[in-house]
């Protein structure tokens, strides 16, 4: 919801410190970093999540969004397509793939 982001980041980081190989925690922390505009850092955590659980549709979509923000449009579309392949029900995913950009 983009509220209390300082607190969310701190709490998520604490969870990750306790369980650094938890794919969900990695994605959550990376997504918080994304929401804060820290795209390079977000990419590191989200790709690590995918290293652990490569077929997670939501995480693939998140990584595509990060790549888009980093200017890597082809890579973004690649990961959005993976998200779709893995069964994402994101309402904006088809638009992202078709228009090759994030729907805002």
C-alpha positions in Angstrom: 0.0 0.0 0.0 3.1 2.2 0.0 2.5 3.3 3.6 5.0 3.4 6.5 7.7 2.4 4.1 10.6 3.0 6.6 9.0 0.6 9.1 8.1 -1.9 6.3 11.7 -1.9 5.1 13.1 -2.4 8.6 10.7 -5.2 9.5 11.2 -7.0 6.2 15.0 -6.7 6.5 14.8 -8.2 10.1 12.8 -11.2 8.8 15.3 -11.7 6.0 18.2 -11.6 8.5 16.5 -14.5 10.4 15.8 -16.5 7.2 18.1 -15.3 4.4 17.1 -18.1 2.0 13.4 -17.5 2.2 12.2 -16.7 -1.4 9.1 -14.9 -0.2 11.1 -12.7 2.2 13.6 -11.9 -0.5 10.9 -10.9 -2.9 9.1 -8.8 -0.3 12.2 -6.9 0.7 13.1 -6.4 -3.0 9.6 -5.1 -3.7 9.8 -2.7 -0.8 13.1 -1.4 -2.3 11.4 -1.1 -5.7 8.6 0.9 -4.2 11.2 3.2 -2.7 12.9 3.7 -6.1 16.0 1.6 -5.2 15.8 -0.4 -8.4 19.4 -1.7 -8.5 19.1 -3.0 -4.9 15.6 -4.4 -5.6 16.9 -6.4 -8.5 19.5 -8.2 -6.3 17.0 -9.4 -3.8 14.3 -10.3 -6.4 16.7 -12.3 -8.6 17.9 -14.1 -5.5 14.3 -15.0 -4.8 14.0 -16.4 -8.4 17.2 -18.4 -7.9 15.4 -20.2 -5.1 12.0 -20.4 -6.7 12.1 -19.7 -10.4 8.5 -20.6 -11.3 6.8 -18.0 -9.0 4.6 -15.9 -11.3 4.4 -12.9 -9.0 8.2 -12.7 -8.5 8.8 -13.0 -12.2 6.4 -10.1 -12.8 8.2 -8.1 -10.0 11.5 -8.8 -11.6 10.1 -7.6 -15.0 8.9 -4.4 -13.4 12.4 -3.8 -11.9 14.1 -4.4 -15.2 11.7 -2.0 -16.9 12.6 0.7 -14.4 16.3 0.0 -15.0 15.7 0.5 -18.8 16.0 -3.1 -19.7 12.8 -3.4 -21.7 13.6 -6.7 -23.5 14.5 -8.3 -20.2 11.3 -6.8 -18.6 9.1 -8.4 -21.3 10.9 -11.7 -21.0 10.1 -11.9 -17.3 6.5 -10.7 -17.8 6.1 -13.5 -20.3 7.5 -15.9 -17.7 5.0 -14.6 -15.2 2.2 -15.3 -17.6 3.6 -18.8 -18.4 3.6 -19.6 -14.7 0.0 -18.7 -14.3 -0.1 -15.0 -13.2 -3.6 -13.6 -12.9 -2.3 -10.0 -12.7 -4.8 -7.8 -14.5 -2.2 -5.6 -16.1 0.2 -8.3 -17.3 -1.1 -8.6 -20.8 -1.0 -4.8 -21.2 2.6 -4.8 -20.0 3.6 -7.4 -22.5 1.7 -5.9 -25.4 2.8 -2.3 -24.8 6.2 -3.2 -23.5 5.8 -0.9 -20.5 4.5 -0.7 -17.0 0.8 0.2 -16.8 0.5 3.2 -14.5 
